[in-house]
Amino acid sequence: MDSPVKPIDVVIIGGGPAGLSAALWCAELGLGSVLIEQERGLGGQLRHVYNPIDNYLGIRAANGLEMLSLFEKSVGSRNFVPRLGIKASSIDFAAMEVRVAGLGGHEERLSFRALILATGVRRRVLGIPGEIDFRGRGILESGSRDKEKVSGKRVLIIGGGDAAFENALILSEHARTVRVAYRRAAPTARRAFVDATKHRDNVEHISGMNITRILGDSSVERVESRDSSGQTRTEPIDAVLIRIGVEPNSELVSRAVDLEESGYIKVDHKGETSIPGVDAVGDVAHFSSPTLSTAVGTGTTAAKSIFHSINKLKQL
């Protein structure tokens, strides 16, 4: 008869800052941990931050990749097992097992004492024709990274929040024109960003507009839109940047743990979800403060909380 597999102290799903912080503190506290990341590299959203990071206490980085390199140095010698390029496909909370699928569809089961969900968020998509087809062919990934590409071009930014208007300020320094289109009657961005764009002669605000199609041949050439009255029109555009917010990667547990109305995972002050032994950290649970500091701090808090819980069980 095969001996039962000893469960891992902590399985961490997600290799962004929150997951890395949790892994570091599990190692610091003597907990065995396995970190699962579906991408081939660690870092999560840090890999897509192209602006300087100068609001993380004690450290400044030129961009997300530089910050990631500092984080990787911190965890490089720590005793945890990173499993990259594999995806958590399901969780059996009764059996306390995570099923993961790697290359070739091979499935594996990881038994755990505690689970930390650090799955983060993803950018919202419009779900319109052309949005996927023209990625990298006129649809920009980042205003900061791609600003040189729009020199002398007509740019459309879709979205009315801080990210949309911050990118409008960046791109207006290079583009011929920048139009910021949003569905509401007024933008939701901070007044400082909105007012700053009003002082740029080449920036135009368009309220009450829904973009319905992105069109072109080899690259973006025009967009189709519908205004608040239902009138449809097509206009020439050379580049599009979509900034309509983010949504949580909570589908894996959406039928098991309690969620906020917006889909974020509900947690208490220690990071614990509605299921004992399951914590959620970082952006997937902390929508009111989606910052690097919050991600790192909540990863630490969850690891320490789990450490105390596991020690109590050992003493029973």
Summary of the structure (lengths in Angstrom):
residues: 316
radius of gyration: 22.2
end to end distance: 28.2
largest distance: 77.2
contacts: 1048
relative contact order: 0.17
helix: 28%
strand: 31%
